């Protein structure tokens, strides 16, 4: 059995948000009545702060922290 590829997460280096947008081009398909992506461009920005300082990191599942919202699982805190 092959090991699954490592998942990545795209995030804003300025504010830490993962709410990232990217420019793309779409074309209308009259037969399917849907927009279809033609190309995805290099430009990315943070939808929260507007920064263009976008980075990648290894994805780690986050769980809800009862007091602080998202918890990345890397601190010594527990969710008890």
Protein Blocks (a to p, Z undefined) as FASTA:
>chain_A
ZZdddddddddfknopabdcddddddddfklopacdfbdcfbdcdfklopabdcdddddd
ddddfklopaehlambdfZZ
